[in-house]
Amino acid sequence: MIGKLTGTLLEKNPPEVLLDCHGVGYEVLVPMSTFYNLPAPGQQIALLTQFIVREDAQLLYGFATQPERQAFRELIKVAGVGPRTALAVLSGMGVHDLAQAVSLQEGARLLKVPGIGKKTAERLLLELKGKLGAELPGVRAHAASDAQADILQALLALGYSDKEAAAALKALPQEVGVSEGIKLALKALAK
């Protein structure tokens, strides 16, 4: 198992990088969150990796942080989600956003990722619940009550963006009921 590579970055061609490790060039597929934080070619880098062996290929996936790699490992355990889809999810949203979407059961956020349909989003929310967030260092798990999740879904259904709805939800008292919470959130958003 190849767990980490340290070497000189030779080429950057999204989503792939070529990494020279003491004369051996490794082609590594990375999520865009890692790709955007890479230095210019010729610089030294270190990537945590996940080695995937298939019948027709041996692929190496690289990550800048441990939470990214752990999220990737959890994603590929979900039925119907392969490494390419997992890479697309991590490219489309950060680990923190993914953990928040799972803990708040926000399927709409997952649907914004290219290649993720409604059934896949529902499966991800179901199978990752409780697995993503708390175990990932640096990611705060968001334990939202059912009422808060319902309020958030109502705001999203009314056409508010994820950011607007999340900001309105944060301003609400912790143990507010659904109908009262929606009223308060709408008042806050109207200002």
Backbone torsions as a table, in degrees:
resi	resn	phi	psi	omega
1	MET	NA	131.3	176.0
2	ILE	-96.0	114.0	-175.2
3	GLY	-101.6	-25.3	-177.9
4	LYS	-156.7	142.5	175.5
5	LEU	-125.2	134.6	174.7
6	THR	-127.9	128.1	-179.0
7	GLY	-178.1	-162.7	-177.6
8	THR	-96.1	129.9	177.4
9	LEU	-74.3	119.4	-178.9
10	LEU	-96.3	-46.2	-176.6
11	GLU	-141.0	150.9	175.8
12	LYS	-129.2	108.6	175.9
13	ASN	-132.1	96.9	-171.7
14	PRO	-49.7	135.8	-2.1
15	PRO	-92.4	20.6	-174.5
16	GLU	-109.8	144.3	173.2
17	VAL	-126.8	153.7	175.8
18	LEU	-112.4	121.7	-174.5
19	LEU	-118.2	122.5	179.2
20	ASP	-91.7	115.2	178.2
21	CYS	-114.8	94.5	178.7
22	HIS	53.7	47.2	175.4
23	GLY	93.1	-7.6	178.0
24	VAL	-108.1	124.3	-179.4
25	GLY	-93.4	121.6	179.1
26	TYR	-106.0	127.4	172.4
27	GLU	-88.3	120.4	-175.0
28	VAL	-125.0	129.1	175.8
29	LEU	-88.5	130.1	-176.8
30	VAL	-128.8	149.4	173.6
31	PRO	-69.3	158.9	-177.1
32	MET	-63.6	-28.5	177.5
33	SER	-61.9	-36.8	175.8
34	THR	-76.2	-42.9	-176.9
35	PHE	-57.4	-44.6	-177.3
36	TYR	-66.0	-22.7	-178.7
37	ASN	-96.7	6.0	179.0
38	LEU	-77.9	146.4	176.7
39	PRO	-76.5	-178.5	178.4
40	ALA	-69.1	153.5	176.2
41	PRO	-54.2	145.0	-177.8
42	GLY	100.3	-12.3	-179.8
43	GLN	-90.2	157.7	176.3
44	GLN	-82.1	136.5	175.7
45	ILE	-140.1	163.2	173.9
46	ALA	-130.6	132.9	178.9
47	LEU	-127.4	134.0	169.2
48	LEU	-78.3	143.1	-172.4
49	THR	-129.5	161.5	172.4
50	GLN	-132.7	121.1	-177.7
51	PHE	-96.6	123.2	-178.9
52	ILE	-116.2	125.1	177.8
53	VAL	-109.5	122.9	176.0
54	ARG	-117.3	173.9	-179.8
55	GLU	-62.1	-35.5	-175.1
56	ASP	-109.1	-1.6	-177.1
57	ALA	-161.4	157.3	171.0
58	GLN	-121.2	116.3	-172.7
59	LEU	-119.2	144.8	-179.8
60	LEU	-118.2	124.5	178.9
61	TYR	-110.2	136.6	-176.0
62	GLY	-121.0	150.5	-176.2
63	PHE	-141.9	143.3	-179.7
64	ALA	-75.9	-29.5	-175.6
65	THR	-130.0	158.5	177.2
66	GLN	-64.3	-41.9	177.8
67	PRO	-58.5	-36.7	177.6
68	GLU	-63.5	-45.7	-179.3
69	ARG	-65.3	-41.1	179.8
70	GLN	-64.5	-40.9	177.5
71	ALA	-63.1	-41.2	177.6
72	PHE	-59.9	-45.0	-179.8
73	ARG	-62.9	-38.3	177.5
74	GLU	-69.7	-39.1	-179.3
75	LEU	-63.7	-42.3	-176.8
76	ILE	-73.7	-10.7	174.7
77	LYS	-77.8	-18.6	-178.2
78	VAL	-75.3	132.4	-179.8
79	ALA	-58.6	131.8	178.3
80	GLY	86.0	-1.0	178.9
81	VAL	-113.8	111.7	178.3
82	GLY	-96.8	-177.7	-179.5
83	PRO	-59.0	-38.0	-179.9
84	ARG	-65.4	-42.7	178.7
85	THR	-66.4	-41.5	178.3
86	ALA	-61.5	-41.3	177.9
87	LEU	-63.9	-39.7	178.0
88	ALA	-64.0	-40.3	179.1
89	VAL	-62.7	-47.1	-179.1
90	LEU	-70.4	-24.0	175.5
91	SER	-77.9	-32.0	-177.1
92	GLY	-82.9	-24.0	179.4
93	MET	-152.3	145.6	179.8
94	GLY	-70.5	168.1	-179.4
95	VAL	-61.3	-42.0	180.0
96	HIS	-62.2	-44.0	179.3
97	ASP	-64.7	-38.9	178.3
98	LEU	-64.7	-46.4	179.5
99	ALA	-62.1	-39.3	179.3
100	GLN	-67.4	-43.5	179.0
101	ALA	-61.1	-39.4	179.7
102	VAL	-69.9	-45.5	-177.2
103	SER	-68.4	-30.7	177.7
104	LEU	-93.3	0.0	-180.0
105	GLN	54.9	50.9	-179.3
106	GLU	-99.0	85.6	179.2
107	GLY	-64.2	-29.0	-178.4
108	ALA	-61.1	-35.0	179.6
109	ARG	-68.5	-36.5	179.3
110	LEU	-71.3	-30.9	-179.2
111	LEU	-66.1	-19.2	179.4
112	LYS	-75.3	-14.1	179.5
113	VAL	-80.8	126.4	179.1
114	PRO	-57.8	133.7	179.0
115	GLY	92.5	-4.3	179.0
116	ILE	-105.5	116.6	177.0
117	GLY	-97.1	-178.9	-176.1
118	LYS	-61.5	-44.8	-178.3
119	LYS	-66.1	-41.1	179.1
120	THR	-65.5	-41.0	178.5
121	ALA	-61.7	-44.0	178.5
122	GLU	-63.2	-41.0	179.3
123	ARG	-64.7	-41.5	177.9
124	LEU	-61.8	-46.0	-179.7
125	LEU	-61.6	-41.1	-178.3
126	LEU	-69.5	-48.2	-173.4
127	GLU	-80.1	-23.0	-179.6
128	LEU	-92.9	-9.4	-178.1
129	LYS	-60.3	125.8	-179.4
130	GLY	84.1	-12.1	-179.2
131	LYS	-101.3	-24.4	-173.9
132	LEU	-113.0	127.6	177.1
133	GLY	119.5	-68.9	-175.5
134	ALA	-65.0	-37.6	-177.4
135	GLU	-82.6	-12.5	-177.1
136	LEU	-90.4	118.2	179.3
137	PRO	-62.6	140.0	178.3
138	GLY	84.6	-3.1	179.0
139	VAL	-114.6	121.9	-179.6
140	ARG	-86.4	123.7	177.6
141	ALA	-73.3	136.4	179.8
142	HIS	-104.3	102.9	179.5
143	ALA	-91.5	93.2	-178.2
144	ALA	-95.0	144.5	176.6
145	SER	-72.3	166.4	177.4
146	ASP	-61.8	-36.5	179.6
147	ALA	-62.6	-44.2	179.7
148	GLN	-63.6	-40.7	178.7
149	ALA	-64.1	-40.5	178.4
150	ASP	-65.6	-40.7	178.4
151	ILE	-62.2	-44.6	180.0
152	LEU	-61.8	-45.1	179.6
153	GLN	-62.4	-38.4	178.5
154	ALA	-63.4	-42.9	179.6
155	LEU	-65.6	-39.8	178.0
156	LEU	-65.7	-38.9	179.4
157	ALA	-66.5	-28.2	178.6
158	LEU	-80.6	-1.8	174.6
159	GLY	101.0	4.9	177.6
160	TYR	-77.7	149.0	-180.0
161	SER	-73.0	166.4	177.9
162	ASP	-57.0	-44.2	-177.5
163	LYS	-65.7	-44.3	179.6
164	GLU	-62.5	-46.0	-178.6
165	ALA	-64.9	-42.4	179.9
166	ALA	-65.5	-39.0	178.8
167	ALA	-65.2	-41.7	178.8
168	ALA	-65.9	-37.3	-179.9
169	LEU	-66.3	-37.4	-179.9
170	LYS	-66.0	-29.8	-177.7
171	ALA	-78.4	-11.4	-177.3
172	LEU	-81.3	152.1	172.6
173	PRO	-61.5	149.7	-173.2
174	GLN	-60.4	-44.4	-174.6
175	GLU	-104.5	39.8	-179.7
176	VAL	-79.9	147.7	177.1
177	GLY	-76.0	168.1	-175.7
178	VAL	-64.4	-54.6	-175.8
179	SER	-64.4	-43.0	178.5
180	GLU	-65.8	-39.0	179.2
181	GLY	-63.7	-40.4	178.2
182	ILE	-64.3	-43.6	178.7
183	LYS	-60.1	-47.6	-179.6
184	LEU	-64.0	-40.8	-179.8
185	ALA	-65.2	-42.1	179.0
186	LEU	-64.7	-37.8	176.2
187	LYS	-62.8	-43.8	-179.9
188	ALA	-64.6	-39.2	-178.9
189	LEU	-73.9	-23.9	-179.6
190	ALA	-74.1	-19.7	-178.4
191	LYS	-73.3	NA	NA
